[in-house]
Amino acid sequence: MARGWESKSVEAQQSEALQKSSEVRPRMSAEAAARARERETLRLARQRVLQQLEKSQNIRHRSLLEKELADLDQKLASTGSS
């Protein structure tokens, strides 16, 4: 019984995902797509720096990472406002 219910749930989720992916979305301009890619690149770089900061033990390295993080935050803020 539980297995049948589970498969129906999965089937419903797959159907919903397919429906969402087939919906027509407005096309982004080349400029908007470039801004979105830049923002995503900055977001991923920020995530990488945060992970390194969590693991870093060296004070100098931590200081460098904190400066890099502040720089990425500034760039993210400037891309969000434009």
C-alpha positions in Angstrom: 0.0 0.0 0.0 2.7 2.5 1.0 4.7 1.7 -2.1 1.7 2.4 -4.4 1.1 5.7 -2.7 4.7 6.6 -3.0 4.8 5.9 -6.7 1.7 8.0 -7.2 3.3 10.9 -5.4 6.5 10.6 -7.6 4.3 10.4 -10.7 2.5 13.6 -9.6 5.8 15.4 -9.0 7.2 14.3 -12.3 4.0 15.5 -14.1 4.1 18.8 -12.3 7.8 19.3 -13.2 7.1 18.5 -16.8 4.2 21.0 -16.9 6.4 23.7 -15.3 9.2 23.2 -17.7 6.9 23.3 -20.7 5.4 26.7 -19.7 6.4 29.5 -22.0 8.7 31.9 -20.3 9.5 35.3 -21.7 12.9 35.3 -23.5 15.7 37.2 -21.8 17.6 39.8 -23.8 21.3 39.2 -24.3 22.1 41.9 -21.8 19.8 40.5 -19.2 21.2 37.0 -19.7 24.8 38.3 -19.3 23.8 40.1 -16.1 22.2 36.9 -14.8 25.3 34.9 -15.6 27.6 37.4 -14.0 25.4 37.5 -10.8 25.4 33.7 -10.7 29.2 33.6 -11.1 29.7 36.0 -8.3 27.2 34.1 -6.1 29.1 30.8 -6.7 32.5 32.6 -6.0 31.1 33.9 -2.8 29.9 30.5 -1.8 33.4 29.0 -2.5 35.1 31.8 -0.4 32.7 31.1 2.5 33.6 27.4 2.4 37.3 28.2 2.4 36.8 30.6 5.2 35.1 27.9 7.3 38.1 25.6 6.9 40.9 28.1 7.1 43.1 28.2 10.2 45.8 30.6 9.0 45.1 34.2 10.1 46.7 35.7 6.9 44.7 33.5 4.7 41.5 34.2 6.6 42.2 37.9 6.3 42.6 37.6 2.5 39.4 35.6 2.2 37.5 38.1 4.3 38.7 40.9 1.9 37.7 38.8 -1.1 34.3 38.2 0.5 33.7 41.9 1.1 34.7 42.6 -2.6 32.3 39.9 -3.9 29.5 41.3 -1.7 30.1 44.8 -3.1 30.1 43.5 -6.7 26.9 41.5 -6.0 25.2 44.6 -4.5 26.2 46.7 -7.6 24.9 44.0 -10.0 21.6 43.8 -8.1 20.9 47.6 -8.3 21.6 47.9 -12.1 
